Amino acid sequence: MKRFALVLSGVALMASGASLAATNVDFVKEIQPILEGKCISCHGAKKVKGKLRLDTKEFTFKEREMPAIVAGNASESELYRRITLPAGDDDIMPNEGDPLTKTQTDLILEWIKQGAVWPDGVVLGAEEAARAEAAALPEAPKPTEAELAAIAALEAIGVSARPIAMNVGWREANFYLLGTNVTDESLAPLKSVPSLMHVNLANTGITDAGLASVSGLVNLRRLHLEKTSVTDAGLPHLQALVNLRYLNLYGTSVSDAGLENLKGLKSLKSLYLWQTKVTDEGVSGLQKELPDLEIVRGWDLASVAKEEPEKESDKKEETEK
Ligand code: HEC
């Protein structure tokens, strides 16, 4: 009988060991929604409380006196300390509304322990801002026959050019999941879909020539080109994208020469350039032309200097009360 119990507990141990190994915390599915729901309103692009931004990996892991997150070490991570303080503590985060649940803080604990993996290029709060913007725009024109045919052609290769939000005619097309199966030819139908506001070509097999297919999408607000083989030679195709707000060129071989093509994009608000060939000189040249543009280059970010001064914002909050 005793032996039987031993065998059983052995099985149970093995089973629990196996399930632990199988439950790697998925940042995008499990951590991102917590941070977006509870933290980004005060630690994002719009508001920066406590001089801490949690909307990109670079900001979150930036060197600071009390690091927000130390990968693998929750007890050294100020973020974890703040979310696990007793309810009502002066320092607890979020400092308004309900504290995180035990399930949520445990997920964050597990995520930190597992190395706090934050996939490159994931920007928090971006989707919601984009949806809100789309919903506030005038209605998109009714799709023409040619547009509907192009949308069907995209569907046929596994790309859905779907509406950005409910009851909105503006569309987004995501090629990202198809990876290098996407070539310049796959992009040809894009030319006929003027209602596209977001196009994600990150990680795909496109080249400079393929960008000719997006060059006429004047309604485009967001364009992901990170981790593609796009170079300076492709960027002239972006010159007419006058509504572009967000452009991600991270991990491409774009250099200062390519940035020249972006100088006329007066609507551009965010430009991601980490792991490219641009230099300080090229960046400051572009910044001079586009003073409101936030240029994100990586760990030692020029853009950090643009953070909202903490005291001022806290003062404002005081007077709001
Ligand atoms: C309503 C606004 C608000 C929300 C929401 C909020 N914070 Fe904060 N946070 C602040 C303010 C203000 C400070 C600066 C004062 C302080 O340090 O307590 C701060 C400071 C911090 C700090 C310390 C930064 C440092 O090094 O000094 C961390 C870490 C932090 N917050 C994490 C979080 C996390 C994680 C969430 C979401 C679970 C969150 N905050 C949600 C307002 C907020």
Residues whose N, C-alpha, C, O or C-beta is under 5 A from the ligand:
A	BS01	HEC	K38 C39 C42 K49 G50 L52 M66 A68 E78 L79 R82 D91 M93 P94 N95 E96
